[in-house]
Amino acid sequence: MPRPATPALTVDAVITDPRRGLVLIRRRNPPFAGRWALPGGFVDVREACEDACCREVREETGLEVAICGLLGVWSRADRDPRGHTVSAVYLCRVVGGTVASGDDAAEAAWFADLGGVSLAFDHAEILASAGFLPGGQAPSGSRP
Amino acid sequence: MPRPATPALTVDAVITDPRRGLVLIRRRNPPFAGRWALPGGFVDVREACEDACCREVREETGLEVAICGLLGVWSRADRDPRGHTVSAVYLCRVVGGTVASGDDAAEAAWFADLGGVSLAFDHAEILASAGFLPGGQAPSGSRP
């Protein structure tokens, strides 16, 4: 029996440090090229989400991270202009490396203050839900 | 730019009630035909995960549920013999309906005791992680 088509699956990382703040990358490619975003990307087939998260962070920021926990799953149909993309978002802490951009990231940096930063996708909503920005609400916008 | 192939995405529901226990369905189709499992299924493109969860529960059990929270994301590559499938698992409570099997479910029932029930996929591991079965561990088995 063929398996039905399902949304694309991504992971994103909220990497925090009490002294340095939070890591964002500046997107090299569309959509939202030039905008700041959480490090992340598509999950490979045969790759666990936690492994995908650590790999994407390594590729885009040069940092080695450990997963602290799952922050939520964001799945609203219109959250990615390329097509329906569901993201599992993990809270991470740094266990090695220093910030250096790579791969899809034109830049990577610690932000102690997110005021005035225009974020890609629904990443402002994700950060708000975790209390890093004002105006937090529950993940997908479709919850009862 | 073409989007990379990612794992298939499903949702599963842990529906609990303090008096009646937990709802399981008996699978009509392979894999694990005849085995008990959490209600759930594939997420449709353009459908939020929470909506997919409520829809699958309605189709398989006749129950209307509300989402209480996200229990976790299970993503180990070998958890579904049909191919890599990642499941977002939601804790749910019943807000309407009575248990009546439908769709992919040959049977649906409340279980006050899961002792001796052989579960499909990694659903025993999922229930253990939530404390419904002994031997709980973190989601994907790949966490640091």
Interface residues (C-beta under 8 A of the other chain):
Chain A: M1 R3 P4 A5 T6 P7 A8 L9 T10 N29 P30 F42 V43 D44 V45 R46 E47 A48 C49 E50 D51 C54 A66 I67 L70 G72 V73 S75 R76 A77 R82 G83 H84 V86 A88 V95 P139 S140 G141 S142 R143 P144
Chain B: M1 R3 P4 A5 T6 P7 A8 L9 T10 N29 P30 F42 V43 D44 V45 R46 E47 A48 C49 E50 D51 A66 I67 L70 G72 V73 S75 R76 A77 R82 G83 H84 V86 A88 V95 P139 S140 G141 S142 R143 P144
